[in-house]
Amino acid sequence: MIIDPRFSQLAAGLIGFSTQLKAGERVLIDAFDVPDAMVIALVRAARARGAHPYVQLHRARITRELSLGAEEAQFAPHADVELLRMQKMDAYIALRGSENIFEASDVPAEKVQMVSRLMKPVLDHRVGKTKWVVLRWPTPAMAQQAGLSTEAFEDFYFKVCTLDYGQLTPGMDALVALMNQTDRVHLTGPGTDLRFSIKGIPACACGGRRNIPDGEVFSCPVKDSVEGHIQYNAPTVYLGASFDHIRLAFKKGKITEATSSNTKRLNEILDSDAGARYIGEFAIAFNPHILEPMRDILFDEKISGSFHFTPGQAYEGHGNGNKSQVHWDMVCIQRPEYGGGEIRFDGKLIRKDGRFVPKALHKLNPEYLLGKAK
């Protein structure tokens, strides 16, 4: 089969840079509505490094049908099998395409929650014990979300996903060092006045090793330290449902009030378990190619000049110990055209209107990352 050179370039980055596969290692390629040619490109790239590829193919309409009638007696053994397979893997690559982002919108919430609960050990092992990277696949549905033609969106996608992520490293290292020295964080902007501590929680740089596209540094609030309120200005899709204008209020770390364009469903998700109303991640994003939200979180959470503040599960080693089946990255953009905003660490201005202020962080501003710095 003749492979599109862009597919081969992306596969080489995922196998080489992102997961750094070595000879003899096993990698599970999890493909959701992705062209066979891209899966073959990944298989070939893995074998070129002497690794052993394994493939699982998914189709969204079939997954929906299984979920509609899901029963614990069916999914518990399935989860056991999936966990056993994941335990045999050294690496995991997921490519997730979707012809309809709302395919699962009519799956009852209790079914979604049950499946998520049963599959959580698989997710925990994959995140904590394998080298993994997850990315979307460009489809006409994604192009529609982005307001672009299919061809223009594909060009944008491959430009973003094949970025030289190594150039992010100096600026990310400086931001990680600064966050590791920080106690108090203060976020302000239209509808937002939020304070919390990140003291003692190690920050983590994300530069193409886990998600593609990438470009963020994340930490996590001390669990009971969050006080105030936040107004998110990026729309979001979670568990097949759409949400706009999410507003959360906090007291002693817990979400005490939650409203949105879909308030009932929002609160159903936040009531999934005891940890869903606490925050599991705080991240600052800076991918220079991604400027507008498109209801696809792997892109939206990397928007230049944004941050995300995430209800639910915290990451092991970089978290506050919060446990939940929910991990919902909600995004707030602070560039001037979105109303601006500030991030302060221990009273010092770190980012204003989406631009980093300290000299050590200037390498994360768009003009540097795009090679236009003077």
Secondary structure, 3 states (H helix, E strand, C coil): CCCCHHHHHHHHHHHHHHCCCCCCCEEEEEEECCCHHHHHHHHHHHHHCCCEEEEEEECHHHHHHHHHCCCHHHHHHHHHHHHHHHHCCCEEEEEECCCCCCCCCCCCHHHHHHHHHHHHHHHHHHHHHCEEEEEECCCHHHHHHHCCCHHHHHHHHHHHHCCCHHHHHHHHHHHHHHHHCCCEEEEEECCEEEEEECCCCCCEEECCCCEECCCEEEECCCCCCCEEEEECCCCEEECCEEECCCEEEEECCEEEEEECCCHHHHHHHHCCCCCCCCEEEEEEECECCCCCCCCCHHHHCCECCEEEEEEECCCCCCCCCCCCCCECCCEEECCHHHCCCEEEECCEEEEECCEECCHHHHHHCHHHHCCCCC
